[in-house]
Amino acid sequence: MPDIYSHDISGCFADAIGDRGASVESMDMVLDAAEGPWTLLRGALAEDDFPPLTLLQQTDDLDQIKMVAARLTQHCDVVAIIGVGGSSLGAEALATLAAQPQLELWFLDNPDPDSLARFRASVDLSRTGAVVVSKSGGTAETLAMAMTVVPMIIGARASDVVAEFVVAIAEPGDNPLRRLSEHWDITVIDHDPEIGGRYAVFSAVGLLPAALVGLDIEAVRAGGAEALEINMRSANGRNAPAVVGAAVSIELLRAQGARTTVLMPYADVMAPLARWYCQLWAESLGKNGRGTTPIDALGAVDQHSQLQLYLDGPDDKMFTVITQELAGRGERVSPALAEIVGADYLAGHTTGDLMGVEQAATIESLLSHHRPVRRIGITRVDEAAVGALMVHFMLETVMAAFLLGVDAFDQPAVEDGKEKTRQRLLTGLTGGPS
């Protein structure tokens, strides 16, 4: 049985794209440097001492997640997921997979007053609930949205018990979100203090929203566990896709100045996964003047926009195209209609046929323009496949951090911005027009 995903970096080497590619010898040196860190990380994973992925083996928390999801589903037609960054992006990447969601999710992840007004105008507040997520319990944007959105929901639900339609996720201890939850008398699901928000998708942070729309949350973890097993097979990391992916990214940065990394899936439902990846990569690696800048792109949309820049603009990028089996899928183009418009090449083909050849054509075009391209292939787009890709990218990010000499789990510059925000509010500097 084939692995849940495949990983091919052959398009990143000089023999595929010329002297803008990596050399086999230089890659060997980077993989040698990665062996020690991989041994340490692999040991931690084997000992279940890596909290973000130790979750993959757990099942005892799933019953609580399902119970809370069932309660909210019973009492709500709409649920607002109130959180920022890692408290939202991973959940959205999973929830988007639901073809026929059990209820409607709104991701309120930016305190834009116009967006919040549209939310209020678009939903029946008397059948709306909320999940409020903040690891620290003190995220300003999350608190502001919670303290404005939740009271309006409570006000519209008359005598309903708040705990039936509002739940919070925060780390244990005294923090603002815990105090707010006590005030409303609502359930608080513990957020593991050892798991940063951008690594928390396999916890209730990602799985509760997934359960709310009817996804198989066991399959999410099972797919992640399968990807972990694929990588753990390699004792020295040379055959671990995540280690190889990190190594080629860092080598292309070092030798070819590839300061930007583009992630380009073709399936619409994977666009939020690319946005989740951008946060994971940027916030984990962008420190001390190091790192590469992630960009999310999407299939045919960006073939008609960004691809011009990618092919004919600055040669400072590495590309990752996520491909899938698409031939024969979708509706067929009528040969008669194709003849009318002079598009005989579309006659009898499905939309999946078109998108499938576009995947191949984009990769071919990038290679012919001497751009480094790796391919990550999946046979299907479902909970397990997305869980697998998330584990791959988490491991790849941590290994890239080792190779760059930065801490993959902190975000000092972000904390600086948060503190400046608090101080401006306290001193009355709102940042509006002068």
N, C-alpha and C positions, 0 to 999 in steps of 0.2 A: 504493500500500500504506500503510495507516495506521501512525502511529508506535507504538512498542512500549508507550507509556503516554500518557495525556492528563492535563492539569492545568487545573483550572477553579476560579478564585477568585471567580467572580461572586457567590457566596453570602456574601462577606465585605464587600460594599459597602452603603452606606446605602440605595440604591434597592432592595435585596433584603430588608434586615432592619430598616430604620429608622435612627434616629440612633445606634444602637450599632455601626453599620458604619463602614468607612473611607470617606472621600470620595475622589472621583477626583482632586481637586486635591492632596490631601495625599499620595496614592500617587505622583503624578507627582513630587513633591518628593523622596520617598524613592528613587524610581528614578533621579532625577537624581544623588542622592548615591551611588548604587550604581554609576554608570557608570564612574567612575575605578577603583575596586577591581576591577570586572569586567574592565576592559581589561587590568589587570595580571595577574589570574588567567587570563584567556583567553590572554594572551601566554605565560604559563608553561606552560599546557596545550599550546599549539601547538608549543612548543619542547621538549616532553617533560621539563619541568623542575618537575613536580609529582609526586613519587615515588609517592604512593598510587594515582594514576590512570595514571601512565606504565606501570605493570604491565599495563594493558589491552592494550597493543600488543605485549607480550612473548609469546614462545612457547618460548624456549630453556630456560626453567625447568620447563616442564610435563612433560617426559620424566622428570626426576628425581622429581617429585611422583608421577607414575604408577608409576614403578619402586618407590618406597618403599611406595606403597599396595598394589601387587601382592605385595610381599614380606610385608607385614603380613597381607594377606588370606589368603595361602597358609598362614600359621602361626597364625592366630587366628580364633576365632568371635566374640570380643568384644574391643573396643578401648576403653580409657579415655582420654578426652581430658582431660588434667590442665592446667588453666590458669584464669585469673581475668579477668573483665571482657572487654577486647578480645581476649584470647587464647582466648576461648570463645564469646562471644555471637554473633559473626558466623558462626563455624563451625556453630553450632547452627541459626542461621537458614537456612543452606544445607542442612545434612544432613537437616533435617526434611522437605524436599521429596521424599525418596526414598520411593516407594510400596512397593517391595520391596527393602529394603536388603540388600546382599551380606553384611553382618555387623551385629552390634549395637554401637552406640556408647553409652557412658555418659559424660556430661559431668560430671566432678568439678571443680566450680568454686567450692566452698565447703567449707572443711575441717571440716564438721560431723561429729563422730565417729560419730553415729548413722547418718548417710547413708553414710559410708564402711563402717560395719559391714554395712549392708544391701547395699551393693555386693559386699562380700566373700562374703556369704551367698547372693547371687543368681546368681553366675557360676561357671563352671568355670575356676578360675585356671590350670589346666594348658593351657587354650586361649585365654588372655586376653593381650592386649598393651597397650601404652600409648604415647601421644604426649604428651610433656611440653613445654609452650609457655610461654616467658617472654621477652619482648623483651630486657629488661635482663639476664636470667639470674639475677636476685636477688630475685624476688618471693617473699616469705616464705611465703604460703599455698601457692603452687605447689611450692616446695622442700619444705615440710613434707609435702604429700601425696605428692610423688614419692619422698621418702626413707622413706615408710611403705608406700605401695601397691606400688611397683616391687619392693622386696625380697620382699614376700609372693608376687608373681607369679613372680619368679625362683626362689624356693624351691619353688614348685609345678611348675616346668617341668623339673626334674631336670637333665639334661645339655644341654638346648637352648641354642643360642648366643643370648645376650641381644640381639644386634644384629638377630636375625630377628623379634623381637616388641616391641622398644622403640626409639623414635626421639625426638629432641629438636629443638626449634626455638628458637634464641637468636641474638642479635647476635654478630658476631665479637669476639674479644678474650678476655681473661681474666675470667671471671665464674663464679659458683658453679655454674650449670647446665652450663657447659662443663666444669668440673672434675669434676662428677658424671658427665657423659657419658664423659669420658676414663676414669674409674674403672670404668664398666660396659662400656667399649669399644663404644659405640653411635654410629650416624650422627647428626650434627648438621646440620640444614638452616639456612643463614644467614637470619637475620631482618634485613632492611635497617634499619640504625640510623636512617635518615631517615624511616622510616614508623612512626608511633605505633600502639600496639596497636589502638585503636578504628578506625583507618583501614586495617587490615592484611588485611581479608577477602579481597582479590584476590590475596594472596600465599599461600604454603604454609599459613599460619595458618588460612585459611578453606578453601583448595582441597584440602589433604590429607584432612581429614575428609570433604569432599564426595566425593572420589575413592574413599574407603574404602567408602562406601555405594552406589557405582556411578553417581554423577551425572556429567553431561557438564560437565567443568570448562572446556572451551573455550567452551561456551555461556554459562557464567557471565560470562566476560570479554567475550564478544561482545555480550551484552545490556548490559553496562556501557558498552562502546564505543559502542553505538547511542544510549544515553542521553546520553553525552558529546557525540556528534555533534549530537543534537537541541538541546542547549544552546548549542553552539559556533556554530550558525547565526546567532545574534543578536550583532552586533558591539557594540551598546550595552547589551545585557542586557534590554531591555524585552520581548523575546519569548522570553527564556530561562526556562523553567519554574522552575529553581532560584533564579534571581535574583528573579523575581516572588514566589516562595514566601517567600524570606527577607524581601523588602520588606514584604509584607502582614503577616507575623508581627511585624516590628519596629514597623510603623505601628499595628497594633492594640494592641500593648503601650504605645506612646507615647500614643496618643490615647484609648484605651478601657480601659486598665488590664488587658489580657488577659495576665495573668502566668502562665497555664497553657496548655499546648498538648497536646491529646489526639489521639493517633493510633489510629484504629479500623479495622482490617481486618475482613473477614468470614470469610475462609478460615482454618480452624484451623491450617493449616501456616504461616500468616503471623504467628501470635502471637509466635514467637521473633524475627521481623524487627522487630516493634514494640518488643520488649525491647532489641534491638541499637540501634535508633534512640534509645531513651531514654538509653542510655549516651553515644552519640555527641553528642546535643544537650546533655545536662546537663554532661558533663565538658568539653566544648569551650566552652560559653558561660557557665557559672555562675561568674563571676569579678568581683571588685571591686564586689559588690553588684548586678551586672547579670545578665541572662539571664531565661529563662522556664522554668517547671518542666514537664517532659514526663511524660505519663501514658499508659500503654498500655491499650487496651481491646480487646474482642473481640466482634464481632457480637452474636448473640442473647444471649450470656451477659451482656453488660453493658447490653443493652436492659432486662434484668430486674433490674439492680442499679444501676450508676452513672448510667444515663440519668435517673433521677428527680432526682438531684443536678444533672445537666447542664441539665435543663430548668427546674427550679424552685429551684435553689440559687443560690449567688453567681454573678453574671454577670461572670466574670473569665477566660473561657476562649476559646481558638480551637480549632476542631475540624477534623481532617482525616480524611475517610472514604475508605478505599481500596475501590473497588467493582470488581466483575468480572461477566462475563456468566454468569448462572446459570439462566436460564429453560430449562425442559425437561430439566435435569440431575437425576440421582438417580432413586430409585424413586417410583412413583405411589401415592397414597393410594387405597385401595379405596372407591368410592362407597358400597358397602353398609356398610362399617365407619364411614364418615363420617356416614352417616344414623343409625346406632345411637347415636353419641355426640352427635348434634346439631351436627356441625361440617360442614354442607353446603358451606361456603366452601372446605374443603380437598378436597372430592371431585374425584378425577381429576387433582389437581395433584401435581407432584413436590416433593421436599424442596428442590430448587433453585429452583422457583417461589416457595416460601415465603420462602427466604432472600433471593432477588432483590427481592421486594417489600418485605421488611423493610429492606434497604439504603435503598431509595427512601423508605420511611415514616420512617425515623430522620432522614434528611436533611430531609425535609419538616417533621417535628416540631421539629427544631432551628431551622430557618428561621422557622417560625411563632412560636417563642418568642424571636425576635430574636437568636439566637446565630450568630456568624460561622462559616460552614462552607465549606471547600474540598473539592473532589472530585479524587481521583487515580484514574483508571480504567485497568484492565489488561484485556486480552481473554483472558488465560490466566494460570495460576499455574505457572511452571516456572523452570528455572535462569536463562534469559535475562531473564525478567520481573523476578525478584528481583534479579539483577545490575543491571538498569536502575534499579530503585528505590533500591538502595544508592548508586549513583553520584549520582542526583538528591539524596538526602539528604546525602551528603558535600558536594556543591557548595553546597547550600542552607545547610548549617551553617557552612561557611567564609565565605560571603557575609554571613550573619547576624552572624558574629563581626566582620567588617569594619565593619558598620553600628553595632555596639555598642561598637566600640573595644577589643576584647579579643583575646588570642592564642588562636586556635582549636586550637593544638597542644600547649599545656602543661597541667599540672594541679597547680599549686603546693599547693593545700589537700590533695590526695590524698597528695602526697609528705610533707607534714607529719604526716598520720596514720600513714603507714608508719614514719616515724622514731620516733614515739611508741610504736608497737607494738614495735619492736626494743628500745627502751630499757626498756619495762616487762618484757619477757622477760628482759633481761640483769640487771635488778635484782630479779627474782623477784616482780614485781607481775602476777599472772596475770589479774586482773579477775574472779575468781570471787566467790561470796557471802562477805560479811564476817561 
